[in-house]
């Protein structure tokens, strides 16, 4: 594959500083020499990836003061865990504490704390060899953490100065600024300070490619089926292994270690771009993976001890207080990568998945195992009865608590009772799996084609459960990760070395001013677009150009446009989104998504009572629009739906723990589906009804998100219609699935 620099129409020749283009930059003096010194300070950053990542993290971590506190408390927490563990293992006289010796049983007075805790000299004298080794390793690791923290703080102090001088953002203003605003100032600062000397101007896509260079590769590896490894376990079947430890090792192997394919953050080694070297490089990569696996195996006992301590100290009290926590769910590491768009930042992904959490819980709750429910009811009844009697006895005489293990028994019964009750569904709950899956899809944006109209099937629930896993499964995976990760590296990832090498060669391109990036991250719909998702027809060539699965590229393009509406996209991308808009207008009367999604999405997004919808028996689409000459082939609407008009949301719709800086961009994107309907409606004279429905959306905090959700659902609906033969011009396209290992 030839590696050519992608052209950018916005690139201009380097013409030197242009201070007139930077209205945000303020200087302490008007002296030209001082101005030039400040510009040169930020010019030509050696590692622009790291610089941009720290700019983003500085914003997301709420400024320098919070970062300092976070680093300090992380160091103190590590010291606390190690010292407290040594205290309870080595420095407590347990025979005296439990009165297990004759001399201890003869004591009549209360045992004092200083009697139980041994002196430091006694602790050191009685310390076991294994404990000494663990303490030494902990001290070495803490020194590394300390040096890393000092380096980070110095770097973030430099970023703080950059925010103040180059971006004109004071520390007290940061909490009220969105990342979109920071990004726009960063683009303007490039024109004055020339952070990147290879390009005069930076685009939103350039910044995202640098922030998410390696993350985009990981998303693509999951999308192409190369990751995650699947382990076949007897009885249980195939299990996806994508633990946090495996992710850490994968990042080291492919991107950050001295022998990784990337010798720098932004450059893939030249030999990896040569087809004739693929076999030798695959063997070399397999050896490196084996070495990492053996190193993980050697360190696995120590990592396991740390995992146990971390989970025990962090979750034991919470599980005792809320036993149902173990039965709750979370988005798995695999699910977060499968559902992530190309060029999607962390805070945007978290917002989407958080909004999809409740519909996902409702969907999984619609599958019940009646045998488990009956068992849980019986155990809950028995445990509750015993606990009730013990509580009554305790109220009558508190000496009951002095009985051996009585408090432990009551605590255990409470935990069992909480777990059992979490397994019993609400008897008043009525769930429709198809409807719940539709709500989930509206927020998370992705699902395999095989799930459509099969949301009630067990295999769909099982596959979705791999993305939306139970928390106790997550805890078990993380506990066993030190022993599972070496096996996965040595026996599963090694086998895919050749596929990884081919993937890096085939899907890496060089972009001027950015470096080597995953080609999918360029959102080049003309090169990687899927015809089954209505991408433009490509000119046939001898080389098969890879496309993404499940509409990943097409939906990522739509999402990036909504997140960055000012981005000047390539002409083919613009034509593709306009084509989706045209399809929306053609299907205005027949699309169930366009008829029903708007009221449903508004009720889902705005949950505040002050934004209660007004229901009326009207069609969402006015009759005049349905009879428009431009779309005469649309059929007449045969059913009515509920419309909704919303008031400006109050502050109560914003979660108390959500940062204001994380709210989505508030304006409708120009090439979104709702934007087209909005523009078409306001161009008509008698569209008062739809105007009152869509008009209030413009300018609301959730407008862009609502538009993206409806656009996503409509694109999936188009894909489903094509699959059932409703678009004759695409019938010659093969419906065979793309092989998972195809590169």
C-alpha positions as CSV (number, residue, x, y, z in Angstrom):
1,X,0.0,0.0,0.0
2,X,1.4,3.4,-0.9
3,X,1.8,5.9,1.9
4,X,1.0,9.3,0.7
5,X,0.5,12.5,2.6
6,X,-3.2,13.5,2.7
7,X,-3.7,16.9,1.3
8,X,-5.6,19.5,3.2
9,X,-7.2,22.3,1.4
10,X,-7.0,24.6,4.4
11,X,-3.2,24.3,4.6
12,X,-1.4,27.4,3.7
13,X,2.3,28.3,3.3
14,X,4.0,29.2,6.5
15,X,3.9,33.0,6.6
16,X,5.2,33.8,10.1
17,X,3.3,35.2,13.1
18,X,-0.1,36.7,12.5
19,X,-1.1,38.4,15.7
20,X,-4.3,39.8,14.2
21,X,-5.8,36.3,14.2
22,X,-5.5,35.7,17.9
23,X,-8.0,37.8,19.8
24,X,-7.7,35.6,22.9
25,X,-3.9,36.2,23.4
26,X,-3.0,39.0,25.8
27,X,0.5,40.1,26.6
28,X,1.8,41.8,29.7
29,X,3.7,44.4,27.7
30,X,3.4,45.9,24.2
31,X,7.1,45.5,23.5
32,X,7.6,43.5,20.3
33,X,10.6,41.7,21.7
34,X,8.6,40.3,24.7
35,X,5.8,39.3,22.3
36,X,8.2,37.3,20.2
37,X,9.7,35.6,23.2
38,X,6.3,34.5,24.4
39,X,5.5,33.2,20.9
40,X,8.8,31.3,20.7
41,X,8.2,29.7,24.1
42,X,5.3,27.7,22.7
43,X,6.5,27.3,19.1
44,X,7.5,23.9,17.8
45,X,6.6,21.6,20.6
46,X,8.8,18.5,20.4
47,X,6.1,16.1,21.4
48,X,2.8,17.7,20.3
49,X,0.8,14.5,21.1
50,X,1.9,14.7,24.8
51,X,1.3,18.4,24.8
52,X,-2.2,18.2,23.5
53,X,-3.1,15.2,25.8
54,X,-2.0,17.2,28.8
55,X,-4.0,20.2,27.6
56,X,-7.1,17.9,27.4
57,X,-6.4,16.3,30.7
58,X,-5.8,19.6,32.4
59,X,-9.3,20.6,31.4
60,X,-10.9,17.3,32.3
61,X,-9.2,17.2,35.7
62,X,-10.4,20.7,36.5
63,X,-7.2,22.6,36.7
64,X,-3.8,22.6,38.4
65,X,-5.0,22.6,42.0
66,X,-7.1,19.5,41.5
67,X,-4.3,17.7,39.7
68,X,-1.9,18.5,42.6
69,X,-4.4,17.1,45.1
70,X,-5.0,14.0,43.0
71,X,-1.3,13.3,42.7
72,X,-0.6,13.8,46.4
73,X,-3.6,11.7,47.6
74,X,-2.6,8.9,45.1
75,X,0.9,8.7,46.7
76,X,-0.6,8.9,50.3
77,X,-3.1,6.2,49.4
78,X,-0.4,3.9,48.3
79,X,1.6,4.4,51.5
80,X,-1.6,3.9,53.5
81,X,-2.5,0.6,51.8
82,X,1.1,-0.8,52.2
83,X,1.6,0.4,55.8
84,X,-1.9,-0.6,57.0
85,X,-1.5,-4.1,55.4
86,X,1.8,-4.6,57.1
87,X,0.3,-3.4,60.4
88,X,-2.6,-5.9,60.3
89,X,-0.4,-8.8,59.1
90,X,2.8,-8.4,61.2
91,X,2.2,-6.0,64.0
92,X,-1.0,-7.2,65.8
93,X,-0.9,-9.7,68.6
94,X,-3.9,-11.8,67.5
95,X,-3.7,-14.4,70.3
96,X,-4.2,-11.5,72.8
97,X,-6.8,-9.8,70.7
98,X,-8.9,-13.0,70.4
99,X,-8.0,-14.2,73.9
100,X,-6.9,-17.5,72.4
101,X,-4.2,-18.2,75.0
102,X,-4.6,-19.1,78.7
103,X,-2.9,-15.9,79.8
104,X,-5.2,-13.8,77.6
105,X,-8.3,-15.5,78.8
106,X,-7.4,-14.7,82.4
107,X,-7.4,-11.0,81.8
108,X,-10.4,-9.3,83.4
109,X,-9.8,-5.7,82.1
110,X,-10.5,-4.5,78.7
111,X,-7.7,-4.9,76.2
112,X,-6.1,-1.6,75.2
113,X,-5.0,-0.8,71.7
114,X,-1.4,-0.3,72.7
115,X,-1.4,-3.8,74.1
116,X,-2.5,-5.4,70.9
117,X,-0.2,-3.4,68.5
118,X,3.4,-4.3,68.7
119,X,6.2,-1.8,68.7
120,X,8.0,-1.1,65.4
121,X,11.1,-3.0,66.6
122,X,9.1,-6.1,67.3
123,X,7.4,-5.8,63.9
124,X,10.7,-5.5,62.0
125,X,12.2,-8.4,64.1
126,X,9.3,-10.7,63.4
127,X,8.8,-9.7,59.7
128,X,8.7,-12.6,57.3
129,X,10.9,-12.8,54.2
130,X,8.0,-12.6,51.8
131,X,6.7,-9.5,53.6
132,X,10.1,-7.9,53.4
133,X,10.3,-8.6,49.7
134,X,6.9,-7.1,49.1
135,X,7.8,-4.1,51.2
136,X,11.0,-3.5,49.2
137,X,9.1,-3.8,45.9
138,X,6.5,-1.4,47.2
139,X,9.1,1.1,48.2
140,X,10.8,0.9,44.7
141,X,7.4,1.4,43.0
142,X,6.5,4.3,45.3
143,X,9.8,6.0,44.4
144,X,8.9,5.6,40.7
145,X,5.4,6.9,41.4
146,X,6.9,9.9,43.3
147,X,9.3,10.8,40.4
148,X,6.5,10.4,37.9
149,X,4.2,12.6,40.0
150,X,6.9,15.4,40.2
151,X,7.4,15.2,36.4
152,X,3.6,15.4,35.8
153,X,3.2,18.3,38.2
154,X,6.0,20.2,36.4
155,X,4.4,19.5,33.0
156,X,0.9,20.5,34.2
157,X,2.3,23.7,35.6
158,X,3.7,24.4,32.2
159,X,0.2,23.7,30.8
160,X,-1.3,26.1,33.3
161,X,1.0,28.8,32.0
162,X,0.0,27.9,28.4
163,X,-3.7,28.2,29.4
164,X,-3.1,31.6,30.9
165,X,-0.8,33.1,28.3
166,X,-1.7,31.5,25.0
167,X,-5.3,30.6,25.5
168,X,-6.2,33.5,27.8
169,X,-8.0,31.2,30.2
170,X,-7.6,32.0,33.9
171,X,-7.7,29.2,36.5
172,X,-11.0,30.5,37.9
173,X,-12.6,30.5,34.4
174,X,-11.8,26.9,33.6
175,X,-14.7,25.3,35.4
176,X,-17.2,27.2,33.3
177,X,-15.6,26.4,29.9
178,X,-16.5,23.5,27.7
179,X,-13.8,21.5,25.9
180,X,-15.2,22.8,22.6
181,X,-14.4,26.4,23.6
182,X,-10.9,25.4,24.7
183,X,-10.4,23.6,21.4
184,X,-11.4,26.6,19.4
185,X,-8.9,28.8,21.3
186,X,-6.2,26.1,20.7
187,X,-6.9,26.3,17.0
188,X,-6.5,30.1,17.0
189,X,-3.4,29.8,19.2
190,X,-1.7,27.7,16.5
191,X,-1.9,30.6,14.1
192,X,0.0,32.9,16.4
193,X,2.3,30.5,18.4
194,X,2.9,27.9,15.7
195,X,2.7,24.9,18.0
196,X,3.1,22.7,14.9
197,X,5.6,24.1,12.4
198,X,4.6,21.7,9.6
199,X,1.1,23.3,9.2
200,X,0.0,26.9,9.4
201,X,-3.5,25.9,10.6
202,X,-4.7,23.0,12.7
203,X,-8.2,21.5,12.3
204,X,-10.4,19.8,14.8
205,X,-9.6,16.5,13.1
206,X,-5.9,17.1,13.5
207,X,-6.3,17.7,17.3
208,X,-8.4,14.6,17.7
209,X,-6.0,12.4,15.7
210,X,-3.2,13.4,18.1
211,X,-5.3,13.0,21.2
212,X,-6.6,9.6,20.2
213,X,-3.8,8.3,17.9
214,X,-3.5,4.9,19.7
215,X,-7.1,4.7,20.9
216,X,-8.3,4.9,17.3
217,X,-6.0,1.9,16.5
218,X,-7.6,0.0,19.5
219,X,-11.1,0.8,18.3
220,X,-10.2,-0.4,14.8
221,X,-8.6,-3.6,16.1
222,X,-11.8,-4.4,17.9
223,X,-14.0,-3.5,15.0
224,X,-12.0,-5.7,12.6
225,X,-12.3,-8.7,15.0
226,X,-8.6,-9.0,15.8
227,X,-9.3,-8.1,19.4
228,X,-10.3,-9.1,22.0
229,X,-8.9,-12.6,22.4
230,X,-11.5,-15.3,23.0
231,X,-10.8,-18.1,25.4
232,X,-12.7,-21.4,25.1
233,X,-13.7,-22.6,28.5
234,X,-15.5,-26.0,28.8
235,X,-19.1,-25.7,29.8
236,X,-18.9,-21.9,29.7
237,X,-18.0,-21.7,26.1
238,X,-16.1,-18.7,24.5
239,X,-15.2,-16.0,27.0
240,X,-13.8,-12.6,26.0
241,X,-10.7,-11.6,27.9
242,X,-10.2,-7.9,27.9
243,X,-9.1,-7.0,31.4
244,X,-7.4,-3.8,32.5
245,X,-4.1,-5.6,32.8
246,X,-4.4,-6.9,29.3
247,X,-5.1,-3.4,28.0
248,X,-2.1,-2.1,29.8
249,X,0.2,-4.7,28.2
250,X,-1.3,-4.3,24.8
251,X,-0.6,-0.5,24.9
252,X,3.0,-1.3,25.9
253,X,3.5,-4.0,23.2
254,X,2.1,-2.0,20.3
255,X,2.7,1.6,21.1
256,X,4.8,2.6,24.0
257,X,7.7,0.1,24.7
258,X,11.2,0.6,23.2
259,X,10.6,-2.3,20.8
260,X,7.0,-1.4,19.8
261,X,6.1,-0.9,16.1
262,X,5.9,2.8,16.9
263,X,9.4,4.1,17.6
264,X,7.9,7.5,18.4
265,X,4.4,8.6,19.4
266,X,3.7,9.7,15.9
267,X,5.7,7.4,13.6
268,X,5.3,3.8,12.6
269,X,8.7,2.2,12.0
270,X,9.5,2.1,8.3
271,X,10.0,-1.6,8.1
272,X,6.4,-2.2,9.2
273,X,5.2,-0.5,6.0
274,X,7.0,-3.0,3.8
275,X,5.0,-6.1,2.7
276,X,8.1,-8.3,2.3
277,X,9.0,-7.8,6.0
278,X,5.7,-9.0,7.4
279,X,6.7,-12.6,8.2
280,X,10.0,-11.6,10.0
281,X,8.2,-8.8,11.9
282,X,5.4,-11.1,12.9
283,X,7.9,-13.5,14.4
284,X,9.7,-10.7,16.1
285,X,6.4,-9.4,17.6
286,X,5.5,-12.9,18.7
287,X,8.8,-13.1,20.7
288,X,8.2,-9.7,22.3
289,X,4.7,-10.8,23.3
290,X,6.1,-14.0,24.8
291,X,8.6,-12.0,26.9
292,X,5.8,-9.7,28.1
293,X,3.8,-12.8,29.0
294,X,6.6,-14.4,31.0
295,X,7.3,-11.1,32.8
296,X,3.6,-10.9,33.7
297,X,3.7,-14.5,35.0
298,X,6.8,-13.6,37.2
299,X,5.1,-10.6,38.7
300,X,1.6,-12.2,38.9
301,X,1.7,-13.0,42.7
302,X,2.6,-9.5,43.6
303,X,0.0,-8.0,41.3
304,X,-2.6,-10.4,42.6
305,X,-1.9,-9.3,46.2
306,X,-2.2,-5.6,45.2
307,X,-5.5,-6.3,43.4
308,X,-6.9,-8.1,46.4
309,X,-5.9,-5.3,48.8
310,X,-7.2,-2.6,46.5
311,X,-10.6,-4.2,46.0
312,X,-10.9,-5.2,49.6
313,X,-10.2,-1.8,51.0
314,X,-12.2,0.0,48.3
315,X,-15.4,-2.1,48.1
316,X,-15.9,-4.2,51.2
317,X,-17.7,-1.5,53.2
318,X,-19.7,-0.4,50.1
319,X,-20.8,-4.0,49.5
320,X,-21.8,-4.4,53.2
321,X,-23.9,-1.2,53.0
322,X,-25.3,-1.9,49.5
323,X,-25.3,-5.6,48.8
324,X,-27.1,-5.1,45.5
325,X,-23.9,-3.5,44.2
326,X,-22.6,-6.9,43.1
327,X,-25.7,-7.5,41.0
328,X,-25.5,-4.1,39.2
329,X,-23.9,-3.7,35.8
330,X,-21.2,-1.7,34.1
331,X,-19.9,-1.2,30.6
332,X,-17.1,-3.6,30.1
333,X,-13.7,-2.7,28.6
334,X,-14.6,-4.5,25.5
335,X,-18.0,-2.7,25.3
336,X,-16.4,0.7,25.7
337,X,-14.1,0.0,22.7
338,X,-16.8,-1.6,20.5
339,X,-19.2,1.3,21.2
340,X,-16.7,4.0,20.8
341,X,-16.6,6.2,17.7
342,X,-13.4,7.0,15.9
343,X,-12.1,10.3,17.2
344,X,-14.4,10.3,20.2
345,X,-12.9,11.8,23.4
346,X,-13.3,10.2,26.8
347,X,-15.8,12.6,28.2
348,X,-18.1,12.3,25.2
349,X,-18.0,8.5,25.4
350,X,-18.8,8.6,29.1
351,X,-21.8,10.9,28.4
352,X,-23.2,8.5,25.8
353,X,-22.8,5.4,27.9
354,X,-24.2,7.1,31.0
355,X,-27.3,8.1,29.1
356,X,-27.6,4.5,27.8
357,X,-27.2,2.9,31.2
358,X,-30.8,2.9,32.4
359,X,-32.2,1.6,29.1
360,X,-29.5,-1.1,29.1
361,X,-30.4,-2.1,32.6
362,X,-34.1,-2.3,31.7
363,X,-33.3,-4.4,28.7
364,X,-31.2,-6.9,30.7
365,X,-33.9,-7.0,33.3
366,X,-36.4,-8.1,30.7
367,X,-34.7,-11.5,30.7
368,X,-35.6,-13.4,33.8
369,X,-34.6,-16.9,35.0
370,X,-37.6,-18.0,36.9
371,X,-35.7,-20.8,38.7
372,X,-33.3,-18.3,40.1
373,X,-36.2,-16.0,41.1
374,X,-37.9,-18.7,43.0
375,X,-34.7,-19.7,44.7
376,X,-34.0,-16.1,45.6
377,X,-37.5,-15.6,47.0
378,X,-37.0,-18.6,49.3
379,X,-33.5,-17.7,50.5
380,X,-34.7,-14.1,51.0
381,X,-37.6,-15.2,53.1
382,X,-35.5,-17.5,55.2
383,X,-32.6,-15.0,55.7
384,X,-35.1,-12.2,56.5
385,X,-36.9,-14.3,59.1
386,X,-33.7,-15.3,60.9
387,X,-32.4,-11.7,60.7
388,X,-35.8,-10.3,62.1
389,X,-35.6,-12.7,65.1
390,X,-32.0,-11.7,65.8
391,X,-32.9,-8.0,65.6
392,X,-35.8,-8.5,68.1
393,X,-33.6,-10.4,70.5
394,X,-31.0,-7.6,70.2
395,X,-33.6,-5.0,71.0
396,X,-34.8,-7.0,74.0
397,X,-31.3,-7.5,75.4
398,X,-28.1,-6.1,73.8
399,X,-26.0,-8.8,75.4
400,X,-27.1,-11.0,72.5
401,X,-24.4,-9.2,70.5
402,X,-21.8,-10.6,72.9
403,X,-22.5,-14.1,71.5
404,X,-19.6,-15.4,69.4
405,X,-19.9,-14.4,65.8
406,X,-23.4,-12.9,66.3
407,X,-22.5,-9.6,64.6
408,X,-20.9,-11.5,61.7
409,X,-24.0,-13.6,61.3
410,X,-26.3,-10.6,61.2
411,X,-24.0,-8.8,58.7
412,X,-23.8,-11.9,56.5
413,X,-27.6,-12.4,56.5
414,X,-28.0,-8.7,55.5
415,X,-25.7,-9.2,52.6
416,X,-27.5,-12.4,51.5
417,X,-30.8,-10.6,51.8
418,X,-29.7,-7.7,49.7
419,X,-28.2,-9.9,47.0
420,X,-31.4,-12.1,46.8
421,X,-33.6,-9.1,46.6
422,X,-31.6,-7.7,43.7
423,X,-32.3,-10.9,41.8
424,X,-36.1,-10.5,42.2
425,X,-37.5,-8.2,39.5
426,X,-40.1,-5.6,40.2
427,X,-43.5,-7.3,40.0
428,X,-45.0,-4.1,38.4
429,X,-42.4,-3.8,35.7
430,X,-43.4,-4.5,32.1
431,X,-40.5,-4.7,29.6
432,X,-40.5,-4.8,25.9
433,X,-37.0,-6.0,24.8
434,X,-37.3,-4.6,21.3
435,X,-38.3,-1.1,22.6
436,X,-35.6,-1.2,25.2
437,X,-33.0,-2.2,22.7
438,X,-34.1,0.7,20.5
439,X,-33.6,3.1,23.4
440,X,-30.2,1.6,24.0
441,X,-29.2,2.0,20.3
442,X,-30.3,5.6,20.3
443,X,-27.6,6.4,22.9
444,X,-24.8,3.9,22.2
445,X,-25.2,4.0,18.4
446,X,-24.0,0.5,17.6
447,X,-25.4,-3.0,17.3
448,X,-24.6,-5.9,15.0
449,X,-27.0,-6.5,12.2
450,X,-27.9,-9.9,13.7
451,X,-29.6,-8.2,16.7
452,X,-32.2,-6.4,14.6
453,X,-35.7,-7.7,15.4
454,X,-34.1,-10.4,17.6
455,X,-33.7,-8.4,20.8
456,X,-35.9,-11.0,22.7
457,X,-33.5,-13.9,21.8
458,X,-31.1,-15.3,24.4
459,X,-28.1,-15.1,22.1
460,X,-28.6,-11.3,21.8
461,X,-28.8,-11.0,25.6
462,X,-25.6,-13.0,26.0
463,X,-23.7,-10.9,23.4
464,X,-25.0,-7.7,24.9
465,X,-24.0,-9.0,28.4
466,X,-20.4,-9.2,27.2
467,X,-20.5,-5.4,26.7
468,X,-22.7,-4.7,29.8
469,X,-21.3,-7.0,32.4
470,X,-22.2,-7.7,36.0
471,X,-20.0,-6.0,38.5
472,X,-19.2,-9.2,40.4
473,X,-18.0,-10.6,37.0
474,X,-15.8,-7.5,36.6
475,X,-14.3,-7.9,40.1
476,X,-13.6,-11.6,39.5
477,X,-11.9,-10.8,36.1
478,X,-9.7,-8.1,37.7
479,X,-8.8,-10.4,40.6
480,X,-7.8,-13.2,38.2
481,X,-6.3,-10.9,35.7
482,X,-2.7,-11.3,37.0
483,X,-2.9,-15.0,36.1
484,X,-5.1,-14.8,33.0
485,X,-3.1,-12.1,31.3
486,X,0.1,-14.2,30.8
487,X,-2.0,-17.0,29.3
488,X,-3.8,-14.6,26.9
489,X,-0.5,-13.0,25.9
490,X,1.4,-16.3,25.4
491,X,-1.2,-18.5,23.8
492,X,-3.7,-16.2,22.1
493,X,-2.3,-12.8,21.2
494,X,0.9,-14.4,19.9
495,X,-1.1,-16.2,17.3
496,X,-2.4,-13.0,15.9
497,X,1.0,-11.4,15.4
498,X,0.8,-11.6,11.6
499,X,-2.8,-10.2,11.6
500,X,-1.6,-7.2,13.7
501,X,1.4,-6.6,11.4
502,X,-0.9,-6.7,8.4
503,X,-3.4,-4.4,10.1
504,X,-0.7,-1.8,10.9
505,X,0.6,-1.8,7.4
506,X,-2.7,-1.7,5.6
507,X,-4.5,0.8,7.8
508,X,-1.7,3.3,8.6
509,X,-1.3,6.5,6.6
510,X,0.8,9.6,7.0
511,X,-0.9,12.9,7.5
512,X,1.0,16.2,7.1
513,X,1.5,17.9,10.5
514,X,0.1,14.9,12.4
515,X,2.2,11.9,11.5
516,X,1.1,8.2,11.1
517,X,-2.5,7.6,12.1
518,X,-5.1,4.9,11.6
519,X,-6.6,5.5,8.2
520,X,-10.1,5.0,9.5
521,X,-9.6,7.9,11.9
522,X,-9.4,10.3,8.8
523,X,-13.1,9.5,8.3
524,X,-12.5,9.1,4.6
525,X,-15.9,8.0,3.4
526,X,-14.7,7.8,-0.2
527,X,-11.9,5.3,0.7
528,X,-13.4,3.2,3.5
529,X,-17.1,3.8,3.2
530,X,-19.5,0.8,3.2
531,X,-21.8,0.8,0.3
532,X,-24.4,-1.0,2.4
533,X,-24.5,2.1,4.6
534,X,-25.1,4.3,1.5
535,X,-21.5,5.4,1.1
536,X,-20.5,6.8,-2.3
537,X,-19.5,4.1,-4.9
538,X,-15.8,3.8,-5.2
539,X,-13.8,3.2,-8.3
540,X,-12.8,-0.5,-8.5
541,X,-9.1,-1.2,-8.0
542,X,-7.0,-4.2,-7.8
543,X,-6.4,-3.7,-4.1
544,X,-9.3,-4.4,-1.9
545,X,-9.8,-1.5,0.4
546,X,-11.0,-2.4,3.9
547,X,-14.2,-1.2,5.3
548,X,-15.4,-1.1,8.9
549,X,-18.1,-3.4,10.4
550,X,-21.5,-2.3,11.7
551,X,-21.3,1.2,10.1
552,X,-18.5,2.3,12.3
553,X,-17.0,4.8,9.9
554,X,-20.3,6.2,8.8
555,X,-21.7,6.7,12.3
556,X,-18.3,8.1,13.5
557,X,-18.5,10.7,10.7
558,X,-22.0,11.7,11.8
559,X,-20.9,11.9,15.4
560,X,-17.8,13.9,14.7
561,X,-19.8,16.4,12.7
562,X,-22.2,16.8,15.6
563,X,-19.4,17.2,18.1
564,X,-17.5,19.6,15.9
565,X,-20.0,21.4,13.7
566,X,-17.5,24.0,12.6
567,X,-15.2,21.3,11.1
568,X,-14.6,21.8,7.4
569,X,-15.0,18.2,6.2
570,X,-13.9,16.9,2.8
571,X,-16.4,17.2,-0.1
572,X,-17.2,13.5,-0.2
573,X,-18.0,13.4,3.5
574,X,-20.3,16.4,3.0
575,X,-22.0,14.7,0.1
576,X,-22.6,11.6,2.1
577,X,-24.2,13.4,5.0
578,X,-26.4,15.4,2.5
579,X,-27.4,12.1,1.0
580,X,-28.6,10.8,4.4
581,X,-30.6,14.0,4.8
582,X,-32.2,13.5,1.4
583,X,-33.1,9.9,2.4
584,X,-34.7,11.4,5.6
585,X,-36.8,13.8,3.6
586,X,-37.8,11.0,1.2
587,X,-38.9,8.7,4.1
588,X,-40.4,11.5,6.2
589,X,-43.9,9.9,6.2
590,X,-42.9,6.3,6.2
591,X,-40.0,6.2,8.7
592,X,-41.1,5.0,12.1
593,X,-37.9,6.5,13.5
594,X,-38.7,10.0,12.4
595,X,-42.3,9.7,13.5
596,X,-41.6,8.3,16.9
597,X,-38.0,9.1,17.9
598,X,-38.4,12.8,18.5
599,X,-40.9,12.6,21.4
600,X,-39.3,9.5,22.8
601,X,-35.8,11.0,22.7
602,X,-36.9,14.2,24.3
603,X,-38.6,12.5,27.1
604,X,-35.5,10.3,27.6
605,X,-33.0,13.2,27.6
606,X,-35.0,15.7,29.6
607,X,-36.2,14.0,32.7
608,X,-37.0,17.1,34.7
609,X,-40.6,17.7,35.7
610,X,-40.3,21.3,34.5
611,X,-39.7,20.1,31.0
612,X,-42.8,17.9,30.9
613,X,-44.0,17.3,27.4
614,X,-47.4,18.3,26.1
615,X,-49.1,15.4,24.3
616,X,-51.4,16.0,21.4
617,X,-52.9,13.7,18.8
618,X,-51.1,15.2,15.9
619,X,-48.6,13.9,13.3
620,X,-45.0,15.0,13.8
621,X,-44.9,15.9,10.1
622,X,-47.4,18.6,8.8
623,X,-49.5,17.7,5.8
624,X,-48.1,20.4,3.6
625,X,-44.7,18.9,3.9
626,X,-46.0,15.4,3.0
627,X,-47.5,16.8,-0.2
628,X,-44.4,18.8,-1.2
629,X,-43.6,18.4,-4.8
630,X,-40.0,17.6,-4.0
631,X,-41.1,14.3,-2.3
632,X,-44.2,13.3,-4.1
633,X,-43.4,9.6,-3.8
634,X,-43.8,9.6,0.0
635,X,-46.8,7.7,1.1
636,X,-49.5,9.3,3.3
637,X,-49.1,8.9,7.0
638,X,-51.6,6.2,8.2
639,X,-51.0,6.5,11.9
640,X,-50.6,9.3,14.4
641,X,-47.9,9.9,17.0
642,X,-47.5,12.0,20.0
643,X,-45.7,15.3,19.6
644,X,-43.8,17.1,22.2
645,X,-42.9,20.7,22.9
646,X,-40.3,21.4,25.5
647,X,-39.5,24.4,27.6
648,X,-35.9,25.5,28.2
649,X,-34.5,23.1,30.7
650,X,-33.7,24.1,34.2
651,X,-30.5,23.4,36.0
652,X,-32.1,20.4,37.7
653,X,-31.8,18.3,34.6
654,X,-28.0,18.5,35.0
655,X,-26.7,15.8,37.3
656,X,-25.2,17.2,40.5
657,X,-21.9,15.3,39.9
658,X,-21.6,16.3,36.2
659,X,-19.3,19.1,35.2
660,X,-20.7,21.9,33.3
661,X,-17.8,21.7,31.0
662,X,-19.0,18.2,29.9
663,X,-22.3,19.3,28.4
664,X,-22.7,18.7,24.7
665,X,-22.5,21.3,22.1
666,X,-25.9,23.0,22.1
667,X,-26.6,23.9,18.4
668,X,-28.0,21.5,15.8
669,X,-25.3,20.3,13.3
670,X,-25.9,21.6,9.8
671,X,-25.9,18.1,8.2
672,X,-27.9,16.3,10.8
673,X,-31.3,14.7,10.1
674,X,-33.2,17.0,12.4
675,X,-31.4,20.0,11.0
676,X,-32.7,19.2,7.6
677,X,-36.2,18.7,8.8
678,X,-35.9,21.9,10.8
679,X,-34.7,23.9,7.8
680,X,-37.3,22.4,5.5
681,X,-40.1,23.1,8.0
682,X,-39.1,26.7,8.5
683,X,-39.1,27.2,4.8
684,X,-42.8,26.4,4.6
685,X,-45.6,28.8,5.5
686,X,-48.1,26.5,7.2
687,X,-45.8,24.3,9.2
688,X,-46.7,25.8,12.5
689,X,-47.0,22.5,14.3
690,X,-43.6,21.1,13.4
691,X,-42.1,24.6,14.0
692,X,-43.4,24.5,17.5
693,X,-41.9,21.0,17.9
694,X,-38.5,21.5,16.5
695,X,-38.0,25.2,17.1
696,X,-37.3,25.0,20.8
697,X,-34.6,22.4,20.1
698,X,-32.3,25.0,18.6
699,X,-30.0,26.4,21.3
700,X,-30.9,23.8,24.0
701,X,-27.9,22.0,25.7
702,X,-29.1,18.6,24.3
703,X,-30.0,19.7,20.8
704,X,-26.9,18.2,19.1
705,X,-27.2,15.0,21.1
706,X,-30.9,14.6,20.2
707,X,-30.0,15.2,16.5
708,X,-27.2,12.7,16.7
709,X,-29.5,10.1,18.3
710,X,-32.2,10.5,15.7
711,X,-29.6,10.5,12.9
712,X,-28.1,7.3,14.2
713,X,-31.5,5.5,14.5
714,X,-32.5,6.6,11.0
715,X,-29.2,5.4,9.5
716,X,-29.8,2.0,11.1
717,X,-33.3,2.0,9.7
718,X,-31.9,2.7,6.2
719,X,-29.5,-0.1,6.6
720,X,-32.3,-2.5,7.7
721,X,-34.5,-1.4,4.8
722,X,-31.7,-2.0,2.3
723,X,-31.1,-5.5,3.8
724,X,-34.7,-6.3,3.1
725,X,-34.4,-5.2,-0.5
726,X,-36.1,-1.8,-0.5
727,X,-33.3,-0.1,-2.4
728,X,-33.0,-1.7,-5.8
729,X,-29.9,0.3,-6.8
730,X,-27.9,-1.5,-4.2
731,X,-29.1,-5.0,-4.7
732,X,-25.9,-6.1,-6.5
733,X,-23.9,-5.6,-3.3
734,X,-22.9,-8.8,-1.4
735,X,-24.5,-9.3,2.0
736,X,-21.8,-11.7,3.1
737,X,-20.3,-10.6,6.4
738,X,-16.7,-9.3,6.4
739,X,-14.3,-11.8,7.7
740,X,-13.1,-10.9,11.2
741,X,-9.4,-11.3,10.4
742,X,-9.5,-9.5,7.1
743,X,-6.9,-6.8,6.8
